[in-house]
Amino acid sequence: MKNLGGVVVKLILGMLVAISNSVHCPAQGSKSVVHPAPASPVITVTVTDLYRAKHGHQAEVVIAQAVGFPNDTCDVITTFDVVKKYEERQTWSNVTQRLDIVVDGTPYPATFRDIGFYPLGLNLACIDFDSPFLHAQLKIPVLPLDLNSSSGPSSLSYDDTELAKSNPGTPFLNNQGEVSSVLVATDNGELEFASADDVRTFLKVAANVAPRPTLSHRPLSST
């Protein structure tokens, strides 16, 4: 009986420990740790000013650049801050500028999908390759969005060292390799995070805007 009593006490203590752990574990695990995407799926978006230099040569100066990532609605999603100056000066006759998507160090002509100035109050921009055929040839894999991101960026945990080394436009991935948040620059120069749900809301609007002018074909003459 004495041994049985000791066993009962141990069982009770074990149950108390298990209950205690079940209470504390959610608190510790309430924040999901996310990390910046590795370099391979990350793309750079650049805005370049073109100047007429001496002897007829053309000088190029990159005036803005940011990180972006591939998506199946927009060829690249990046922070709006990088294209703000580009959009503002599109109609200036004295400025020639070029927007590029840079993949593995090679720039490709790109187009800014005009959804509005800081659309929906989000600091996101949709960039598309000028040539859909070229985009198809590059076979760039897209990064999926986190399907369980209803809690928002406040439920995510970041490594301070990784965060300090990250540039605007950097996607942060969960353990499944899905985009949980995106580091974006605001119009006042500060940095903040857009959640995966923010990106989804943005993409719903972007999907209703043609990425490039639609070509219309004239009907063939019957004569």
N, C-alpha and C positions, 0 to 999 in steps of 0.2 A: 504493500500500500504506500509505503514511503517513496519507493521508486516511481510508482504511478503518479503520486502527487507532484514529483519533480517533473515528470513528463508533461502533466497538465499545465504547470507553471510555464514551462518552455513554450508550449503551444500557444498559451495566452500572450506571452511576450512576443512571439513570432507574429501573431495576428496584429498586435499593436504596432509593431514595426512596419508591417505591410500597409496598414491603414495610414500610418504617418507618411510613408513614402508616396502613397496614392494622392495625398493632399498636397505634398510639396513638389512632386514631379511636374504637374502642369504649370506651376508657377515658374519653375526653372526652364521648362520647355515651351513657355508661352511665346517666346520670340524665336523665329527661324533665322539661322545664320545664313547669310547670302554673301557671295563673293563676286568680284568683277569678272566678266567673261574673259576667257583667254584670248590671246591676240588673233588667233586664226579666224573666228567668225566676226571680228570687229573690223569695221570699215571707217575710213576717214572721208569727211566732206569738206571741200575747200572752196573758198571764194577768191578769185584772182583778178586783180586789176591789170589791164593791158595798156601799155604806154608806147608811143612812137619815140624810139630812141634815135641817136645819131646814125647817119649813113643808112637810113631806111630800115634799121633793125627794130624789132619789137621787144620791149622789156616787160617782164611779168613780175608782179609782186603779189604774193599771197597775203591778203588782208584779214582773213578769218578762216579758222578751221575748227572742226569738232569731230568727235568720235560718233559713229552711228552703228546700227546693226540691221541686218536684213530681215524683211518681213514679207508675207505673201500678199499684203494689200499695197503697201508702199515698198518700192525696191529697197529703200533705206529710211529708217527712222532716226532722226537726230534732234538736237536741241535747236529751238527756233532762233536762239541768239546768233548762231553762225550765219543764218541767211537774212537776218533783220536788215543789215546794211545793203545786202544784195537787192532785197525787195524794195527798199526805199528808193534805190537809185536806178531801177530798171528803165525808167523813162528819161533819164538824164542824157542829153545828147552829147555832152562833153566827157562822158565816162563810158569806157568799154570794159565789160567785166565778163567773167566766165565762171560757171559753177561746175565743179567736177566731183565725181565719186572716185575715190582712190582705193584700188584693190591691189594688195601686194606691191605697193609702190608705183603702180601704173594708173595715171588719171584717165578717166573716161568722161566725156561730156554728159552733163546731167541737166535735169529740168526741175525747178521748184514747183510743186503742186500747190497752187494758190488756194488755200482753204480759208484764209482770213488772217488778220493781224492778231497774233497770239490767240489762235482759235480756241474757243471755249475756256479762255483763261489759262490754257495749258501751254507750257513752254516746249512744244514739240513741233517738228517740221517733217513733211513728207517729201522725199527726194526720189526721183525716178531717172533711170538711164534714158538718154535721148533715143537710143536705139533699143527697142525691145528684143530684137534679134541678137544683139551683142549680149544683152543681159541673159538671154537664154543660153548662149554659148558658154558663158562663164560658169554656169551651174553653181551658183552660190547658195549653199543651204541656209534656210531661214531658221531663226531662233523662235521657238514657240513661247507663248505667254503663259505665265503661271495660272492654272485653273482654280487655285484655292487662295486667292489674294483678296478676299472680301474685307479682311481686317485692315488693309492699307499698310503704308510704309512704317507706321508706328509699331507694327507687330514684327518688324524685321530687325535683325541685329547685324551690325557691320564691324569689320575690323578697322580700327583707326588708321593703322599703317597702310592698308590697302586703299582706304578711302582717300588718304592724303596724296596717293600716287595716281588717282583716277582723274580723268579729264571729263568735262561736260559731254554728255551723250553716251557715257559708258553704261551698258546694261549690267545689272547685278543678277546673278543666277542662283536658284535654289539647288538642292542636291540632285534634282532630276534634270538639271540643265535648262530649266525654264526661266524666262525673264520675270523676276518678281518686282523689280523697280528699275528706274532709269535716272541717272544723275543729270540734272538739267540746270542751265543757267537762266536766271530771271532777268527781267528788263532792267533791274537796278544793280546787276552784277553779282548778286548773291546766288548761292547754289541751293537746290532743293531736290527732292525726289518725286518723280511721277510714278504712281503705282501701276501694276499691270492692268487694273481696272481703268485707270486714267487713259492708258494707251489704247484699250479697247474702245472707250468712248470716242477718242480721237480718230481711230480707224473707221468707226461707223460713219463719221462725217467725211473722211477722206475717200471712202469707197464710193460716195455719191458725186465726186468730182473727177472728171476725166484726167488721167495722168498726162496726156498729151493731146493736141488737136486731133479730132476725128476726121479722117479723109472721106469725103463723099464722092461717089462715082456717078458720073452722068450716064443716063440711060443711052444705049446705043441707038443711033438713028435708024429708022425703018427703011430709009431710002438709000 
